[in-house]
Amino acid sequence: MSTDRLAQLRNMLAEDPGDKFLRYGIALELKRAGDMEAAAADLEQLLRDDPAYIPCYYQLALVLADLGRTTEAMEACSAGALQCIVTGDRKARAELLALKSELEDA
């Protein structure tokens, strides 16, 4: 991870604290850097603030699985799949359910 990129994203977020995409981007940068705990915490907070931010569920499930928190990862998939029904996002729902199935089989 480029610490410059992370710093740049954080500076941009300081200018616009409500920008969900920047928050998501920071979490993904943390994930790329291997800081899975921080990435999980950021994704979980983003979902508490905006449960309809669908991409977070998949990434959160991946991070939780990497941390060995498989049950929580499957719960993230289930919660995201339900939220996809509300938002009408069939593609994301299918991806989340497929990931949940992979986690169950692992």
Buried (B, 14 or more C-beta within 10 A) or exposed (E): EEEEBBEBBEEBBEEEEEEBEBBBBBBBBBBEBEBBEBBBBBBBEBBEEBBEBBBBBBBBBBBBBBBEBBEBBBBBBBBBBEBBEEEEBEEBBEBBBEBBEBBEEE
